[in-house]
Amino acid sequence: MPDSLRLRRFSLLFAVALLGVLLLAAPSAHAQGKRRVIQFTGIVATGDSLLGVPGATIYVPKAGRGTASNSYGYFSMAVLAGDSIVIRSLGYANQTIVIPPDFQRQSYSVIIQLKEDATMLGEVRVFPYTTERDFKKAFLALRLPTERGSAAADNLNEELMNRIFRTQPMGAVANFRQTMQTQQYDYDRRQGMAPNQYSNNPLLNPFSWLQLIQQVKRGEFKKKNNDD
């Protein structure tokens, strides 16, 4: 067999073998490129007392997805292996958790202890004038209305204040106080410690009937008639 024919056959066999290797390696390469979905759960707590931090944000910056902790500091969200997760809450320092790229389990649970990060903001003064000097000058030159017939004098009128006092609706504090007093009165009335329809009407009070029967048995009413 000529050498050229042998070389062609060898090249053809090598090409077929190489194609088979590539076809077999393609699924595994695709599987390696696809990251595993993991259920990321945990509790966001304070570092000193381990109390849950409500409303803390847990998100993946690159993916633009995240969630927030509930009133007990618990959260749960789906992430991918290799994700970097940032935990943030007002008044605490940010924390970053990285899911291992080769993590093989379906869930990843953590307890995140946030550290306080109090920031003292600088004082900000807001004035309606350009400088503080102009504000002081305008304040010292202010003249309050004191003459009769002015708006301030009309608002302090005794008759007007009395009318406002009589017609002003009940506020939140007074409404709450009245509601609590009404509930307490109803409770005392059911327990027999407050005036009720039975205590006000002796005919409906069984204790009054018992006292009347005892008085009749003792003859108290006969003695009164004899005395008359």
C-alpha positions as CSV (number, residue, x, y, z in Angstrom):
1,M,0.0,0.0,0.0
2,P,1.5,3.4,-1.0
3,D,2.5,5.7,1.8
4,S,0.2,8.5,0.5
5,L,-2.9,6.2,0.9
6,R,-1.9,5.2,4.4
7,L,-1.4,8.8,5.3
8,R,-4.9,9.7,4.0
9,R,-6.5,6.8,6.0
10,F,-4.6,7.8,9.1
11,S,-5.7,11.4,8.7
12,L,-9.3,10.4,8.2
13,L,-9.3,8.1,11.3
14,F,-7.7,10.9,13.3
15,A,-10.3,13.4,12.3
16,V,-13.2,11.0,13.1
17,A,-11.7,10.3,16.5
18,L,-11.1,14.0,17.2
19,L,-14.7,14.7,16.3
20,G,-16.0,12.0,18.7
21,V,-13.9,13.4,21.5
22,L,-15.3,16.9,20.9
23,L,-18.9,15.6,20.8
24,L,-18.4,13.8,24.1
25,A,-16.7,16.7,25.8
26,A,-19.4,19.3,24.7
27,P,-22.1,18.3,27.3
28,S,-19.6,18.2,30.1
29,A,-18.2,21.7,29.1
30,H,-21.8,23.0,29.0
31,A,-22.5,21.5,32.4
32,Q,-19.4,23.2,33.8
33,G,-20.4,26.6,32.4
34,K,-23.9,26.4,33.9
35,R,-23.9,27.5,37.5
36,R,-26.0,25.7,40.1
37,V,-29.1,27.4,41.6
38,I,-28.9,27.6,45.4
39,Q,-31.5,28.6,47.9
40,F,-29.9,31.2,50.1
41,T,-31.5,31.6,53.5
42,G,-30.5,33.1,56.8
43,I,-31.2,35.6,59.6
44,V,-29.8,39.1,59.7
45,A,-29.1,40.0,63.4
46,T,-27.3,42.6,65.4
47,G,-23.8,41.7,66.5
48,D,-24.3,42.5,70.2
49,S,-27.7,41.1,71.1
50,L,-28.5,38.7,68.1
51,L,-31.9,40.5,67.7
52,G,-33.4,40.2,64.2
53,V,-32.9,43.3,61.9
54,P,-36.1,43.9,60.0
55,G,-36.0,45.5,56.5
56,A,-32.4,44.7,55.8
57,T,-31.7,44.4,52.0
58,I,-30.0,41.3,50.6
59,Y,-29.2,41.6,47.0
60,V,-26.8,40.6,44.2
61,P,-25.4,43.7,42.6
62,K,-24.3,42.1,39.3
63,A,-27.6,40.4,38.8
64,G,-29.8,43.2,40.1
65,R,-32.0,41.0,42.2
66,G,-32.6,40.7,45.9
67,T,-35.0,40.6,48.8
68,A,-35.5,42.1,52.3
69,S,-35.6,40.5,55.7
70,N,-39.0,40.2,57.5
71,S,-39.8,41.5,61.0
72,Y,-37.8,38.8,62.6
73,G,-34.7,39.3,60.3
74,Y,-35.4,36.1,58.3
75,F,-34.9,36.1,54.5
76,S,-34.8,33.5,51.6
77,M,-33.9,34.0,48.0
78,A,-32.5,32.0,45.0
79,V,-28.9,32.7,44.0
80,L,-26.3,31.1,41.8
81,A,-23.0,29.5,42.8
82,G,-20.3,32.1,42.8
83,D,-22.6,35.1,43.5
84,S,-21.4,37.9,45.7
85,I,-24.3,38.9,48.0
86,V,-24.4,42.3,49.8
87,I,-26.3,42.8,53.0
88,R,-27.2,46.4,53.9
89,S,-29.2,48.1,56.7
90,L,-29.4,51.7,57.8
91,G,-27.0,52.2,60.8
92,Y,-24.9,49.1,60.2
93,A,-21.8,48.4,58.1
94,N,-22.3,46.5,54.9
95,Q,-21.4,42.9,54.6
96,T,-20.6,40.7,51.6
97,I,-21.0,37.0,51.4
98,V,-19.7,35.0,48.4
99,I,-21.2,31.6,47.6
100,P,-18.4,29.2,46.7
101,P,-18.4,28.5,42.9
102,D,-18.0,24.7,43.5
103,F,-20.8,24.6,46.1
104,Q,-22.7,21.3,45.5
105,R,-25.6,21.5,47.9
106,Q,-29.0,22.9,47.1
107,S,-29.3,25.3,50.1
108,Y,-26.9,27.7,51.8
109,S,-27.9,29.0,55.3
110,V,-26.1,31.7,57.3
111,I,-26.5,33.9,60.4
112,I,-25.3,37.4,59.5
113,Q,-24.3,39.6,62.4
114,L,-24.2,43.2,61.4
115,K,-22.0,45.7,63.2
116,E,-23.2,49.2,64.0
117,D,-21.8,51.9,61.9
118,A,-23.0,55.2,63.3
119,T,-22.1,58.2,61.2
120,M,-22.2,61.7,62.7
121,L,-23.5,64.2,60.1
122,G,-22.3,67.7,60.1
123,E,-24.6,70.5,61.4
124,V,-26.6,72.2,58.7
125,R,-28.2,75.6,59.3
126,V,-30.9,76.9,57.0
127,F,-31.6,80.6,56.9
128,P,-34.0,82.6,54.7
129,Y,-31.3,85.2,54.4
130,T,-27.9,85.3,52.7
131,T,-25.9,85.6,55.9
132,E,-26.5,85.1,59.6
133,R,-25.8,88.8,60.1
134,D,-28.8,89.7,57.8
135,F,-31.0,87.3,59.7
136,K,-30.2,88.9,63.1
137,K,-30.8,92.3,61.7
138,A,-34.2,91.4,60.4
139,F,-35.1,89.6,63.6
140,L,-34.2,92.5,65.8
141,A,-36.2,94.9,63.5
142,L,-39.3,92.7,63.7
143,R,-42.4,94.4,65.2
144,L,-45.2,92.3,66.6
145,P,-48.8,93.6,66.2
146,T,-50.0,94.7,69.6
147,E,-52.7,97.3,68.6
148,R,-56.4,96.5,69.0
149,G,-58.0,95.3,65.8
150,S,-55.0,93.4,64.6
151,A,-55.1,89.7,63.6
152,A,-53.2,88.7,66.8
153,A,-55.5,90.5,69.0
154,D,-58.6,89.1,67.3
155,N,-57.3,85.5,67.7
156,L,-56.8,86.1,71.5
157,N,-60.4,87.4,71.9
158,E,-62.0,85.7,75.0
159,E,-65.4,85.1,73.3
160,L,-63.7,83.6,70.2
161,M,-61.6,81.3,72.3
162,N,-64.6,80.1,74.3
163,R,-66.5,79.4,71.1
164,I,-63.5,77.4,69.7
165,F,-63.3,75.5,73.0
166,R,-66.9,74.5,73.0
167,T,-67.1,73.5,69.3
168,Q,-63.6,72.0,68.9
169,P,-63.9,68.2,68.1
170,M,-62.4,65.7,70.4
171,G,-58.7,65.1,69.8
172,A,-56.8,61.8,69.5
173,V,-55.7,61.7,73.1
174,A,-59.2,62.6,74.5
175,N,-60.8,60.0,72.2
176,F,-58.4,57.3,73.4
177,R,-59.0,58.2,77.0
178,Q,-62.8,58.1,76.6
179,T,-62.6,54.7,74.8
180,M,-60.5,53.2,77.6
181,Q,-62.8,54.6,80.3
182,T,-65.9,53.1,78.5
183,Q,-64.2,49.7,78.2
184,Q,-63.2,49.8,81.8
185,Y,-66.8,50.7,82.9
186,D,-68.3,47.9,80.8
187,Y,-65.8,45.4,82.4
188,D,-66.7,46.6,85.9
189,R,-70.4,46.5,85.1
190,R,-70.1,42.9,84.0
191,Q,-68.1,42.0,87.1
192,G,-70.8,43.6,89.3
193,M,-68.5,46.4,90.6
194,A,-70.2,49.3,88.8
195,P,-73.8,50.5,88.6
196,N,-76.0,48.4,86.3
197,Q,-79.6,47.8,85.5
198,Y,-79.9,45.2,88.3
199,S,-78.4,47.4,91.0
200,N,-80.3,50.5,90.0
201,N,-83.7,48.6,89.9
202,P,-84.3,46.7,93.1
203,L,-87.0,44.6,91.6
204,L,-84.5,43.1,89.2
205,N,-81.9,42.5,91.9
206,P,-82.1,39.0,93.4
207,F,-80.2,40.1,96.5
208,S,-82.9,42.7,97.1
209,W,-85.6,40.0,96.9
210,L,-83.7,37.9,99.4
211,Q,-83.4,40.8,101.8
212,L,-87.2,41.4,101.4
213,I,-88.1,37.8,102.2
214,Q,-85.9,37.8,105.3
215,Q,-87.5,41.0,106.5
216,V,-91.0,39.5,106.0
217,K,-90.0,36.3,107.9
218,R,-88.7,38.4,110.8
219,G,-91.9,40.3,110.9
220,E,-90.3,43.7,110.5
221,F,-93.3,45.1,108.5
222,K,-95.8,43.9,111.2
223,K,-94.0,45.7,113.9
224,K,-94.1,48.9,111.9
225,N,-97.9,48.5,111.4
226,N,-98.5,47.9,115.2
227,D,-96.4,50.9,116.0
228,D,-98.6,53.0,113.8
